[in-house]
């Protein structure tokens, strides 16, 4: 792999990890969302009613994620049962 290809790929990761595509604060009042997210940061202990990610094998709905935990997934939809997350968007809002 050339260094240019690596640099471009890392820039995309940095854009997402630094929130350059934007983020949403989500909680139980948010309802179901179908926005695409790459990073979920739990601001409070959080459980999900539903969480669908293209790169997830298994089920996270039976697990409480602790406040401060950061999860890197390609989320396509989620519904929060309890808690609050800061969800970093996969792409800029058009």
C-alpha positions in Angstrom: 0.0 0.0 0.0 1.3 3.4 -0.9 1.7 6.0 1.8 -0.8 8.2 -0.1 -3.5 5.6 0.2 -2.7 5.1 3.9 -2.8 8.8 4.5 -6.2 9.2 2.9 -7.6 6.3 4.8 -6.3 7.6 8.1 -7.7 11.1 7.3 -11.2 9.5 7.0 -10.8 7.8 10.3 -9.6 11.0 12.0 -12.5 12.9 10.5 -14.9 10.5 12.2 -13.1 10.2 15.5 -12.9 13.9 15.8 -16.5 14.4 15.0 -15.9 16.3 11.8 -19.1 14.8 10.2 -21.1 15.8 13.2 -22.7 14.0 16.1 -26.1 13.5 17.7 -26.9 13.2 21.4 -29.4 10.3 21.6 -31.5 8.9 24.5 -34.8 7.2 25.0 -36.7 10.3 23.8 -34.9 10.1 20.4 -36.9 7.0 19.4 -35.6 4.7 16.6 -33.0 6.3 14.3 -31.8 5.1 11.0 -28.9 7.6 10.7 -25.5 5.9 10.0 -23.0 6.2 12.9 -19.4 4.9 13.2 -18.8 5.7 16.9 -21.0 5.5 19.9 -19.7 7.1 23.1 -21.8 6.3 26.2 -22.4 9.4 28.3 -24.4 7.4 30.8 -24.8 3.6 31.4 -26.7 2.6 28.3 -28.8 -0.3 27.0 -30.4 -0.7 23.6 -33.8 -2.0 22.6 -32.3 -2.5 19.1 -28.9 -2.0 17.6 -28.1 -3.0 14.0 -24.5 -2.7 12.6 -23.1 -4.1 9.4 -19.9 -5.2 11.2 -21.5 -6.7 14.3 -21.9 -10.4 14.9 -24.1 -11.0 18.0 -26.4 -9.0 20.0 -25.6 -6.0 22.3 -29.2 -5.5 23.5 -28.8 -7.7 26.5 -25.7 -5.8 27.7 -25.3 -2.6 29.7 -22.6 -0.4 28.2 -20.9 1.6 31.0 -20.7 5.4 30.9 -17.5 6.5 29.2 -17.4 3.4 26.9 -16.7 4.0 23.2 -17.9 1.5 20.7 -16.7 1.5 17.1 -19.3 0.0 14.7 -21.0 0.7 11.4 -24.4 1.4 12.9 -27.4 1.6 10.6 -30.1 1.9 13.2 -30.6 2.0 16.9 -33.1 2.5 19.7 -32.0 3.3 23.2 -33.8 1.6 26.1 -32.0 3.6 28.8 -29.1 6.0 29.0 -27.5 8.6 26.6 -25.0 8.3 23.9 -23.0 10.7 21.7 -23.3 9.2 18.3 -20.7 10.3 15.6 -22.1 10.4 12.1 -20.6 8.3 9.3 -20.9 11.1 6.8 -21.6 14.8 6.8 -25.3 15.8 6.8 -26.3 16.8 3.2 
